[in-house]
Amino acid sequence: MELANWLSSLNENRWPVLPDTAVQVRQMMMRHQDELAFSELANLVLSDPFLLLDLLRMVGTSSALQRSESNPTVEQMLMLLGLETVQKRFGNVQALMVSRGKLDPEVIDALGQWLGKGRVAAFLVKEWLALIGETRVQDCFIAALVYNLPACLYLIYRNREPQRPLLQEVSEVFAMDYPKLLEQFIQRLSLPSGLLATLDSSSASRRKQLLKLAIATANGVDQGWWRPQWQIGIDAAARLIGCTPEVAHAAVRDATLRVARNPRSRGYTYPARAFLWREGPFPVAPTAQPAAVLSGEEQLELALRESIRHFANDLKLERVFFLRYDQPTHTLRMRYQVGLDDHDPLRKQVVSLEPGCFFNLLASKPQSFHAPVGARTQLAHRYGDEFLSLLGNGAFAAMSVFTGHKLAGVFVVDNFRSNKPIEDGTYQRFKETVARVSQIAL
């Protein structure tokens, strides 16, 4: 799918809102103008990111807004448009429909969950900013609501539940990091340019760092609150704020519960369910088989997929491969990957485990290998390994995965696009995660 064509198709359509929102908007628009208050309407807009998107597209063409890169509040946007224009626009708002030829119920649920995560992030960054004495917060609040919108529109476009973590799947489909895709989304749909300034992470202001951490925390809530990779962001926020991790963590709890108690759809309650889940194996979907009764093979697959998500989303590794051991042929074959182009020869490459080759040595026992930039060429020449030749010449890390005494496969990770080295801290977290996967008993 071409990103430019997809964004053009998005720009050509007016997108519906959640069903409960549509009902409330229509009821409000039927009132006499004297009975309408911009503050009440602003709260309704902020309760549904799809309705916010509709408003942002209306004001995004304002030359004054684009020129000044300002960040007006929602109430100011409504006042800028005027009550008559708002009534005309919102009076015929459409609702997402579940029926033949429309959206599947599972997709509506997934949409609600990701829109709800945006709401959690918005309330969370608001709370964290309040802890440092910030009173101007709605620019970050709006940015948090907008962040997941391209992924949600992708869900509508595909009309199926994502096969991988949603933002990861969107990035893979369009072969672009999600923040860059979001930037193009804002530009192509002519949303206020102030959003770009707020979401730009190139400058290290404390506000932007807290916004980024709030979004990551909310989007990763279904990883499980007990998992270190999720706690790291909250600890980082606490350091930026200058408070204890317990205070920062309490803000997460309050944000998730606030969204759940005022749901615009059933999916708005899912982040709170995830946050309140007991420590232990976490179900990937409401209909998933409980992890406690999964077979060892199924537990391993869940652990592998979760680790891949962690490497790509949390460690920000640009390419992640898991090569599964095929016992009949005594080879390694690509089972999971992140970051490969559709026609990359690595997808179909069969890795030999003949004696003396690199991967035979690596897979002979539980161990890891961290290669600096330039080492791949030397290794490929020394061992005659075609897979290493195809990888490129940047730094990479690899580690074998054993379950009991059985070889399950090999993880390989690198930063192929940017050619950045793999920092020691990232390598240690990579090893720790793979070691936990190896504890799954078959």
DRENBA-451479 format. One record per residue: x, y, z negated of N, C-alpha, C in turn. Coordinates in steps of 0.2 Angstrom, whole numbers, plus 2048, in hexadecimal, padded with zeros to 3 digits. Example, Ala and Ser with C-alpha at 12.3 -4.5 7.8 and 13.67 -1.06 7.14 Angstrom:
BEGIN
8427E47D983E7EA7D98427F07D9 8407F57DD8447FB7DC8408007D9 
This chain:
BEGIN
8047FA800800800800804806800 80380B805807811805804816800 8098197FC80781E7F78038247FA 8068267FF80382C8027FC82B805 7FB8268087F482480A7EF823804 7F28207FF7ED81E7F97EC8257F6 7F08297F57EF8307F27EA8347F6 7EB8347FD7E78378017DF835800 7DF82E8007D882B7FF7D582D7F8 7D982E7F37D78307ED7D48387ED 7D883C7F17D78437F27D08447F5 7CE83F7FA7C88407FE7C283E7FA 7C283B7F47BC8397F17BC83D7EA 7B583D7E87B48407E17B38397DD 7B68397D77B68337D47B18337CE 7AE82D7CD7A982D7C87AC82D7C1 7A782E7BC7A982E7B57A68287B1 7A88277AB7A58217A779D8227A7 79A81C7A779281D7A778F8217A1 79282079B78F82479579182B796 79682D79979883479A79383779F 7928337A578D8367AA7868377A7 7848337A277D83479F77D83B79B 78283C797783841793784848797 78884779C78984D7A07838507A4 77F84B7A677984D7AA7748507A5 77384D79F76F85079A771857798 77785879777A85F79677886479B 7798617A27788667A77718687A8 76C8647A57658657A676386B7A1 76786C79D76587279876587979B 76287D79876288479A769887799 76B88B79D77288E79D773891796 76E89479376F89778C770892787 76F88C788770886783776883784 77A88578978088178B786885787 78A881784790885781797882784 79B8867867A18837897A587F785 7A588077E7A987C77A7A6875779 7A087477979D86E77979E86A780 79E86D78579F86A78C7A786878C 7AB86C7897B286B7897B4864786 7B08647807B185D77C7AF857780 7A98587847A78537887AC85178E 7AF8567917B48557967BA851793 7BC85378D7C285078A7C1849788 7BA8477887B98407857B983B78B 7BA83D7917BA8397977BF83B79C 7C583879C7CA83B7A17C883B7A8 7C38377AA7C18387B17BD83E7B2 7B98407AD7B68477AD7BB84D7AD 7C084C7A97C58517A97C88517B0 7CA84C7B37CC84C7BA7C88507BF 7C184F7BE7BD8537C27BE85A7C1 7BE85C7BB7BF8637B97C68667BC 7CB8627BB7D28647BD7D28657C4 7CF8617C87CF8627CF7CB8687D2 7C686A7CE7C38707CF7C78767CE 7CB8767C97CF87C7C77D687C7CA 7D88767CC7DF8757CF7E08797D5 7DB87B7D97DC87F7DF7DD8877DD 7DC8887D77DD88F7D57E48927D6 7E58977DA7EB8997DC7EF89C7D6 7EB89F7D17EE8A27CB7F189C7C7 7ED8977C67F08917C27F688E7C5 7F688D7CC7FB88A7CF80288F7CF 8008957CF80689A7CF80989B7C9 80589B7C380889C7BD80A8967B9 8088907BC8098897B880788A7B1 80188D7B07FE88E7A97FB8887A7 7F98877A17F688179E7EF88479A 7EA88679E7E488879A7E1882797 7DD8837927D987E78E7D387C793 7D08777917CA8757957C587A795 7C487D78F7BE88278E7C0888792 7C688A7937C88907977C788E79F 7C88877A07C78857A77C08867A9 7BB8847A47B48847A67B288C7A6 7B58907A27B38977A27B689A7A9 7BB8987AB7BE89A7B17BA8997B7 7B78937B77B28917BD7AB8947BC 7A98957B67A28987B579D8927B4 7988947B079388F7AF78F88C7B5 78D8917B978988F7BF78D88A7C3 79488B7C47988867C87998807C5 7998807BE79A87A7BA7948757BB 78E8797BA7888757BA7878727C1 7888757C67878737CD78C86D7CE 79286D7CB7978687CC7958627C8 7948637C279385D7BD78C85B7BD 78785E7C078085C7C177F8567C5 7848547C978384E7CD78984A7CD 78C8497C67918457C578F83E7C6 7938397C87918327C979582E7C4 7928287C37948247BE79781E7C1 79C81B7BE79F8147C079A80F7BF 79980B7C57938067C57967FF7C5 7937FB7C17947F47C178F7F07C5 7907EE7CB78B7EA7CF78F7E77D5 78B7E47D978E7E17DF7917E67E4 7977E67E679A7EB7EA79D7F17E6 79C7F17E079F7F67DC7A47F37D7 7A47F57D17AA7F37CD7A87EC7C8 7AD7E87C77AC7E27C37AB7E57BC 7A87E17B77A77E37B07AE7E37AD 7B37DE7AF7B97DE7AC7BD7E47AE 7BC7E77B47C07ED7B67BD7F37B2 7B77F37B17B47F97AD7B77F97A6 7B87F37A37BB7F279C7C27F479C 7C67F27A27CD7F47A27CD7FB7A3 7C97FF7A77C98067A87C88097A1 7C380779D7C280A7977C7809792 7CB8047927D180378E7D6808790 7D88087967DD80D7987DB814797 7D58167987D381D7977D381E78F 7D181978B7D18197847D881A782 7DD8177857E48187837E681F784 7E482278A7E682978B7E382D785 7DD82C7837DA82F77D7DE82F777 7E08287767E48277707EB82B770 7EE82B7767F482F7777F3837776 7ED8397787EC8407777EB842770 7E783E76C7E68407657EC83F761 7F083A7637F78387607FC83E761 7FC8407678018467687FF84C764 7F884D7647F58537607F7852759 7F684C7567F884C74F80084C74E 80484A75280B84A75180D852752 80A85575780C85C75880A860752 80485F74F802862749807861743 80A85C74380F85A73D81585F73E 81686174481C86674481A86D745 81386E74381187574380F87874A 80E87474F80C876756804877755 80287D7587FB87E7587F887E760 7FD87F7647FB87F76B7FC87776E 7F787476E7F886C76F7F386A775 7EF86E7787EA86B77D7EE86A784 7F386D7857F786B78B7FA86478B 7FC8627857FE85B7847F9856784 7F38597817ED8547807EB853787 7EA85878B7E88577927ED852796 7F38537957F88507997F8848797 7F68477917F684078E7F083C792 7EA8407927E483D7957E583C79D 7E98407A07EA8407A77EF83A7A9 7F48387A47F98347A67F782D7A9 7F282A7A67F08237A97EB8247AE 7E982A7B17E482A7B67E68277BC 7EC8287BF7ED8247C57ED81D7C5 7EF81A7BF7EE8137BE7E78117BE 7E38157BB7DC8137BA7D88147C1 7DA8187C57D78197CC7DA8137D0 7E08107CF7E280A7D27DE8047D0 7DC8047CA7D87FF7C77D17FF7CB 7CE8057CC7C88057D07C98037D7 7CF8057DA7D08047E17D17FC7E2 7D47F97DE7D57F27DE7CF7EE7DC 7CC7F07D77C67ED7D47C87E67D2 7CD7E67CE7CF7DF7CB7D37E17C5 7D37DD7C07D87DE7BA7DF7DD7BC 7E37E17BA7EA7E17BC7EE7DA7BA 7F27D87BE7F57D27BD7FB7D27B8 7FE7D87B88047DA7B38027E07AF 8067E37AB8047E97A78037EE7AD 7FD7F27AC7FB7F67B17FF7FB7B4 8037FF7B08078047B380D8017B6 80F7FB7B48147F77B78127F57BE 80C7F27BE8097F07C58097F67CA 8067FB7C88058017CC80C8037CF 8118047CA8188057CC81B8017D2 8197FA7D181C7F57D58187F67DC 8127F77DC80E7F77E28107FD7E6 8128027E38148087E781B8097E7 81F8057E48278057E482980C7E2 82680E7DC8288157D98278157D2 82B8187CE82A8187C782481C7C5 82081A7C081A81D7BF81A8247BE 81F8277BA81F82E7B981F8327C0 82382F7C58248327CB81D8327CF 81A82C7CF81482B7D280E8307CF 80F8317C880A8367C580B83D7C8 81183F7C98138457CB8108467D2 8118417D680E8427DD8068427DD 80383E7D87FC83E7D77FA8457D5 7FD8497D17FB84F7CF7FC8547D4 8018547D88028587DE7FD8577E4 7FC8517E57F784F7EB7F08517EA 7EE8507E37E78517E17E68597DF 7EB85D7E07EB8647DF7E98657D7 7EB8617D37EA8637CC7EE8687C9 7EC86C7C47F08727C27F88707C1 7FC8747C48038727C48068737BD 8038767B88058767B180686F7AE 80286A7B18028637AF8098607B0 80C8627B68138607B88188627B3 8178697B181C86B7AC81B8687A5 8158667A381486379D81785C79D 8168587A28188517A281F8507A5 8228557A78298557A982D8537A3 83184D7A383584B79E83C84D79E 83E8517A48458537A584885779F 84385C79C84686079784485C790 84885D78B84885978584585D780 83F86178183C86477C83885F777 83786177183485C76C82D85B76E 82A86077182385F773822859778 82685A77D82685578382884E780 82D84E77C82F84777A82A844776 82684877182184576E81B843772 81A84777781484577C81683E780 81C83E78281F83778581E831780 82083277A81F82D77581882B773 81483077380D82F77280A82B777 80B82D77D80982978380B822783 81282178281481A78281181677C 81081977680E816770807813772 8028187747FC8167767FB81177B 7FF8117807FF80D786801806784 80680677F8097FF77D8057FC776 7FF7FF7747FD7FD76E7FB7F576E 7F97F37747F77EC7747FD7E7774 8037EA7748097E57728097E276B 8057E67678057E47608097E875B 8067EB7568097F075280F7ED74E 8107E674E8157E374A81C7E274E 81B7E47558217E27598267E8759 82C7E77598317EC7588317F175E 8307EE7648307F376A82B7F876A 8257F77668207FC765821800760 8247FE75A82680275582B807756 83080675B83580A75C83381175E 82E81276282B81876482881C75E 82581975A82281D75482881F74F 82D81B74F83381D74B83682374E 83782375483A82975883682F757 82F82E75782B83475682C83774F 82C83274A82D834743834838742 83983674683F83A74583F841749 83B84174E83A84875183684D74D 83184A74A82D84E74683085073F 83484B73C83784C736833849730 82F84473282B84172D82D83A72C 82983672882B82F72782782B72C 82A82572E82682173381F81F731 81E81F72A81781E72881282372A 81582972981082F72B80F82F733 81482E73781382D73E80F828740 80F82273C80B81C73E80481D73C 8038217367FC8237347F882773A 7FC82B73D7F982F7437F782A748 7FB82574A7F882074F7F281D74D 7F281B7467EC8177447E681C745 7E78227437E18277437DF82874A 7E382974E7E282A7557DE824759 7E081E7577DC81975A7D5818757 7D58197517CE81874E7CA81E750 7CC8247517C88297537C582875A 7C982575E7C78247657C281E765 7C38197617BE8137607B881575D 7B881A7597B181C7557AD82175A 7B082375F7AC8277647AD82576B 7AB81F76C7AD81C7727A881E778 7AC81F77E7A88217847A681B788 7AA8157867A980F7897AC80A784 7AA8037857AC7FE7817B47FE781 7B77FF7867BE7FF7877C2804782 7BE8097807C180E77B7C380B775 7BF8057737C180276D7C67FD76D 7C97FB7737CE7F67737D57F8770 7D77FF7717DD80076E7DD7FF766 7D78017637D780075C7D77F975A 7D37F575E7D37ED75D7DA7EB75D 7DE7ED7627E57EB7627E97ED75C 7E87F475A7EC7F77557EA7F374E 7E47F174D7E27ED7477E37E6747 7E67E374D7E67DC74D7EB7D9748 7EA7D37467EF7D17417F57CF744 7FB7CF7408017CD7438017C6746 8047C574B8057BE74E8037BF756 8027B97598017B97607FB7BD762 7FC7C27677F77C67697F47C4770 7ED7C47707EA7C27767EB7C777C 7EC7C57827ED7C97877E67CC78A 7E17C97887DA7CB78B7D57C8786 7CF7CB7867CA7C87817C87C1783 7C97BF7897C77B878B7CC7B378B 7D27B67897D87B17897D87AC784 7DB7A67857DB7A17807DF7A377B 7DD7A27747E17A476F7E87A176F 7ED7A576E7F47A376E7F679D76A 7F279C7647F479775F7F2790762 7EE7907687ED78976A7F0788771 7F478D7737F778D77A7FC78777A 7FD78477F80377F78080A78377F 80F77F77E81578277E817786784 81578378A81778579081378C791 80D78C78F80979279080C79878B 80E79678581179B78181779E784 81B79978782179C78A8207A1790 81A79F7948197A47998167AB796 8127AB7918107B178E8167B578B 81B7B17888217B57858257B778B 8267B479182A7B67968277BD799 8207BD79A81D7C379D81D7C9798 81C7C779281D7CD78D8247D078D 8297CB78E8307CE78E8317D2794 82F7D079A8307D47A082D7DA79F 8277DB79C8237E179B8287E6797 82B7E379182F7E678D8357E9790 8387E579483E7E779883D7ED79D 8377EC7A08367F17A58337F87A2 82E7F779D82B7FD79A82E800795 8317FC7908357FF78A83C80078B 8407FB78E8477FC78F848800796 84380179A8448057A08498027A5 8497FB7A584E7F87AA84A7F87B1 84D7F97B684A7FA7BC8487F47C0 84D7EF7BF84B7E87C284B7E37BD 8477DE7BC8467D97B88457D37BB 8497CD7BB8477C77BE8477C27B9 8437BD7B98437B77B68447B17BB 8497AE7BB84A7A87BF8497A17BB 84379E7BD8417987BA8457927BC 84778E7B784B7887B98467837BC 8487807C284477B7C58487747C4 8467707C084A76A7BE84B7657C4 8467647C884775F7CE84C7617D3 84D7677D485276A7D985876C7D5 85876D7CF85D7707CB8607767CD 85A77B7CE85C7827D18587877CC 85978D7CD8557927CA8517967D0 84B7977CF84779A7D48437A07D0 8427A57D483F7AB7D28387AA7CF 8367AB7C982F7AA7C682C7B17C5 82F7B57C282D7BC7C18327C17C3 82F7C77C58347CC7C78307D37C6 8347D87C58327DF7C58377E37C9 8357E77CE8397EC7D183C7EA7D8 83A7E47DA83C7E17E18377E47E6 83A7E67EC8367E77F28337E17F4 82D7E27F882A7DC7FB82E7D77FF 8337DA8038367D580783E7D4805 83F7D67FF8467D57FC8487CD7FC 84D7CB7FF84F7C47FF8507C17F9 8517C57F38527C27ED84B7BE7EB 8467C07ED83F7BD7EB83F7B67ED 8427B47F28427AD7F58497A97F3 84E7AD7F08547AA7F08547A47EA 85779E7EC8577997E885F7997E5 85F7997DE8667997DB8687927D9 86E7917DC87178A7DB87478A7D4 8737847D18767827CA87C77D7CB 87F77D7D18847787D288A77A7CD 88E7747CB8947767C789877B7CA 89B77F7C589F7847C789D78B7C9 89678B7CB8937927CD8917967C7 89079C7C888F7A17C288979F7BE 88479E7C187D79C7BD87E7967BA 8827917BD88378B7B988678C7B3 88B7907B388F7927AC88A7957A8 88679A7AA88279E7A687D79A7A3 87A7957A78747917A487678B7A1 87D78A7A087F78479C87D784795 87C78A79287A78A78B87779178A 87479278487179978387679E782 8777A378787C7A878787A7AE78B 87D7B378B87C7B978F8827BC792 8817C07978877C379A8857CA79C 8897CF79B8887D679C88E7D87A1 88C7D97A88917DB7AD8917E37AE 8977E67AE8977ED7AF8967EE7B7 8967F57B98967F67C089C7F47C3 89B7F17C98A07EE7CD8A27E77CC 89F7E47C78A17DD7C589D7D87CA 8987DA7CC8947D57D08987D37D6 89B7D77DA89F7D57E08A47D07DE 8A87D27D98AD7CD7D68AA7C67D5 8A57C67D18A17C07CF89F7BC7D5 89C7C07DA8997BC7E089F7B97E4 8A57BD7E48AA7BA7E88AE7B47E4 8AE7B57DE8B17AF7DA8AD7A97DA 8A67AA7D98A27A47D989E7A27DF 89F7A67E489B7A57EA8947A57EA 8917A97E588A7A97E48867AE7E8 8827AC7EC87E7B07F18797B57ED 8767B27E78727B67E48757BD7E1 87B7BC7DE87F7C27DC8817C77E1 8827C47E78847C87ED87D7CD7EF 8787CA7EE8717CD7F086F7D27EB 8727D17E58707D67DF8727DD7E0 8787DE7E387B7E57E48817E57E0 8837EB7DE88A7EC7DB8897F07D4 8837F17D28837F47CB8847F07C6 8837F37C08837EF7B987D7EA7B9 87E7E57B68787E07B48797DC7AE 8747D97AC8747D57A68707CF7A7 8727C97A486F7C37A586F7BF79F 86A7BB79E86A7B67988667B0799 8687AB7978657A479885F7A4793 85A7A079585479F79085479778F 85479578985478E78784E78E783 84A78878384578777F84778077C 84978077584C77A773852779776 85377377985977177D858772784 85377478685177478D85277B790 85577B79685678279A84F78479D 84D78A79B84778C79E8487917A4 84D7947A484F7997A985479E7A7 8557A37AB8597A97AA8567AF7AC 8577B47A78557BB7A885B7BF7AB 85A7C37B085F7C87B385B7CF7B3 85F7D47B185C7DB7B18627DF7B4 8607E57B78647EA7B98617F07BA 8647F67BC8627FC7BE8647FE7C5 8617FA7CA8637FA7D18628017D4 85C8047D385B80A7D785F8107D4 8608117CE8648167CB86B8157CB 86D80E7CB87480C7CA87680E7C3 87280F7BE8748117B787780A7B4 87C80B7AF87E8067AB8798037A6 87A7FD7A48757FB79F8797FC798 87680179487980378E8797FD789 87E7FE78487F7F87808797F777B 8767FD7798707FC77586A7F8779 8697FA7808647F77848667EF785 86D7EE78686F7E778686D7E3780 86E7E677A86D7E27748667E1773 8617E577585A7E47758587DF77A 85B7DF78085A7DA78585B7D3782 8617D277F8637CC77C85E7CA776 85D7CE7728587CD76D8517CA76F 84F7CD7748487CB7778497C477A 84E7C377E84F7BD7818507B777C 8537B97778547B477184E7B276E 8497B776D8427B576B83E7B176F 83F7B277683C7AE77B83E7A777A 8457A677984779F77884579B772 84279F76E83F79B768838798769 83579976F82F79577183178E772 82E78A76F82F78276F82B77F774 82D77B77882977877D82877177A 
